[in-house]
Amino acid sequence: MNEETGGTAARAAELRGAVARAEALLGTLPDTGDADLGALRERIAASIESARARLDSIEARARGAHETATAAFERWSRANPWAALAIGAGIGLALALAFLGRRSRPRGVDGP
């Protein structure tokens, strides 16, 4: 996941939490028949709906970006199968060396 997609997911999760908190707050407001309180309820409900619409938009953009990136990678890997294989093998080797290097170091030793 790239940084932009990760940021989008984090913003979407944050917005979803804000919507849930706003809905909980709206549920705690007493229904006293007061006109000012009724207007406040309506404004909160409108804000919640606006946030939901924005969240749907963010999620749709994230899905679109994901699908675009996936399709581009598929096209590239089909056009360059040996390069894709070499890159995958290189990443696997780098991860294996990093893992083995970390495991071979004695505990408590931070040196080079």
C-alpha positions as a Markdown table, in Angstrom:
| # | Residue | x | y | z |
|---|---|---|---|---|
| 1 | Met | 0.0 | 0.0 | 0.0 |
| 2 | Asn | 1.5 | 3.3 | -1.0 |
| 3 | Glu | 1.6 | 6.3 | 1.3 |
| 4 | Glu | -1.3 | 8.1 | -0.3 |
| 5 | Thr | -3.6 | 5.1 | -0.1 |
| 6 | Gly | -2.6 | 4.4 | 3.5 |
| 7 | Gly | -3.3 | 8.1 | 4.3 |
| 8 | Thr | -6.7 | 7.8 | 2.6 |
| 9 | Ala | -7.5 | 4.7 | 4.6 |
| 10 | Ala | -6.5 | 6.4 | 7.8 |
| 11 | Arg | -8.6 | 9.5 | 7.0 |
| 12 | Ala | -11.6 | 7.2 | 6.1 |
| 13 | Ala | -11.3 | 5.4 | 9.4 |
| 14 | Glu | -11.0 | 8.6 | 11.3 |
| 15 | Leu | -14.1 | 10.0 | 9.6 |
| 16 | Arg | -16.0 | 6.8 | 10.2 |
| 17 | Gly | -15.1 | 7.2 | 13.9 |
| 18 | Ala | -16.2 | 10.8 | 13.9 |
| 19 | Val | -19.5 | 9.8 | 12.4 |
| 20 | Ala | -20.1 | 7.1 | 15.0 |
| 21 | Arg | -19.3 | 9.6 | 17.8 |
| 22 | Ala | -21.7 | 12.2 | 16.3 |
| 23 | Glu | -24.4 | 9.6 | 16.0 |
| 24 | Ala | -23.9 | 8.6 | 19.7 |
| 25 | Leu | -24.0 | 12.2 | 20.7 |
| 26 | Leu | -27.2 | 12.8 | 18.7 |
| 27 | Gly | -28.7 | 9.8 | 20.5 |
| 28 | Thr | -28.0 | 11.3 | 23.9 |
| 29 | Leu | -29.8 | 14.6 | 23.2 |
| 30 | Pro | -33.2 | 14.5 | 25.0 |
| 31 | Asp | -36.3 | 15.1 | 23.0 |
| 32 | Thr | -37.8 | 17.9 | 25.0 |
| 33 | Gly | -39.8 | 19.6 | 22.2 |
| 34 | Asp | -37.5 | 22.7 | 22.5 |
| 35 | Ala | -37.2 | 24.4 | 19.1 |
| 36 | Asp | -33.5 | 25.3 | 19.6 |
| 37 | Leu | -32.7 | 21.7 | 20.5 |
| 38 | Gly | -34.7 | 20.5 | 17.5 |
| 39 | Ala | -32.7 | 22.8 | 15.3 |
| 40 | Leu | -29.5 | 21.5 | 16.8 |
| 41 | Arg | -30.6 | 17.9 | 16.2 |
| 42 | Glu | -31.3 | 18.7 | 12.5 |
| 43 | Arg | -27.9 | 20.4 | 12.1 |
| 44 | Ile | -26.1 | 17.4 | 13.7 |
| 45 | Ala | -28.1 | 15.0 | 11.5 |
| 46 | Ala | -27.2 | 17.0 | 8.4 |
| 47 | Ser | -23.5 | 17.0 | 9.4 |
| 48 | Ile | -23.6 | 13.3 | 9.8 |
| 49 | Glu | -25.1 | 12.8 | 6.4 |
| 50 | Ser | -22.5 | 15.1 | 4.9 |
| 51 | Ala | -19.7 | 13.1 | 6.6 |
| 52 | Arg | -21.2 | 9.9 | 5.3 |
| 53 | Ala | -21.3 | 11.2 | 1.8 |
| 54 | Arg | -17.7 | 12.4 | 2.0 |
| 55 | Leu | -16.7 | 9.0 | 3.4 |
| 56 | Asp | -18.4 | 7.2 | 0.5 |
| 57 | Ser | -16.5 | 9.5 | -1.9 |
| 58 | Ile | -13.1 | 8.8 | -0.2 |
| 59 | Glu | -13.7 | 5.1 | -0.3 |
| 60 | Ala | -14.8 | 5.2 | -3.9 |
| 61 | Arg | -11.6 | 7.1 | -4.9 |
| 62 | Ala | -9.5 | 4.7 | -2.9 |
| 63 | Arg | -11.1 | 1.7 | -4.6 |
| 64 | Gly | -10.6 | 3.3 | -8.0 |
| 65 | Ala | -6.9 | 4.0 | -7.3 |
| 66 | His | -6.4 | 0.5 | -6.1 |
| 67 | Glu | -8.0 | -1.0 | -9.2 |
| 68 | Thr | -6.0 | 1.3 | -11.5 |
| 69 | Ala | -2.7 | 0.4 | -9.8 |
| 70 | Thr | -3.6 | -3.3 | -9.9 |
| 71 | Ala | -4.4 | -3.2 | -13.6 |
| 72 | Ala | -1.2 | -1.3 | -14.4 |
| 73 | Phe | 0.9 | -3.8 | -12.4 |
| 74 | Glu | -0.8 | -6.7 | -14.2 |
| 75 | Arg | -0.2 | -5.1 | -17.6 |
| 76 | Trp | 3.5 | -4.4 | -16.8 |
| 77 | Ser | 4.1 | -7.9 | -15.3 |
| 78 | Arg | 2.5 | -9.6 | -18.3 |
| 79 | Ala | 4.7 | -7.5 | -20.6 |
| 80 | Asn | 7.8 | -8.0 | -18.6 |
| 81 | Pro | 7.5 | -11.4 | -16.9 |
| 82 | Trp | 11.3 | -12.0 | -16.4 |
| 83 | Ala | 11.7 | -8.5 | -14.9 |
| 84 | Ala | 8.8 | -9.1 | -12.5 |
| 85 | Leu | 10.2 | -12.4 | -11.5 |
| 86 | Ala | 13.7 | -10.9 | -10.9 |
| 87 | Ile | 12.2 | -8.1 | -8.8 |
| 88 | Gly | 10.2 | -10.5 | -6.8 |
| 89 | Ala | 13.2 | -12.7 | -6.2 |
| 90 | Gly | 15.3 | -9.7 | -5.3 |
| 91 | Ile | 12.8 | -8.5 | -2.7 |
| 92 | Gly | 12.5 | -12.1 | -1.3 |
| 93 | Leu | 16.3 | -12.3 | -1.0 |
| 94 | Ala | 16.6 | -8.9 | 0.7 |
| 95 | Leu | 13.9 | -9.9 | 3.2 |
| 96 | Ala | 15.6 | -13.2 | 3.9 |
| 97 | Leu | 19.0 | -11.6 | 4.4 |
| 98 | Ala | 17.5 | -9.0 | 6.7 |
| 99 | Phe | 15.7 | -11.7 | 8.7 |
| 100 | Leu | 18.8 | -13.9 | 8.9 |
| 101 | Gly | 21.0 | -11.0 | 9.8 |
| 102 | Arg | 18.7 | -10.0 | 12.6 |
| 103 | Arg | 18.5 | -13.6 | 14.0 |
| 104 | Ser | 22.2 | -14.2 | 13.9 |
| 105 | Arg | 23.0 | -11.1 | 16.1 |
| 106 | Pro | 23.4 | -11.9 | 19.8 |
| 107 | Arg | 20.8 | -10.3 | 22.1 |
| 108 | Gly | 21.7 | -7.0 | 23.5 |
| 109 | Val | 24.4 | -6.2 | 20.9 |
| 110 | Asp | 23.6 | -3.1 | 19.0 |
| 111 | Gly | 26.9 | -2.7 | 17.1 |
| 112 | Pro | 27.5 | -2.7 | 13.4 |
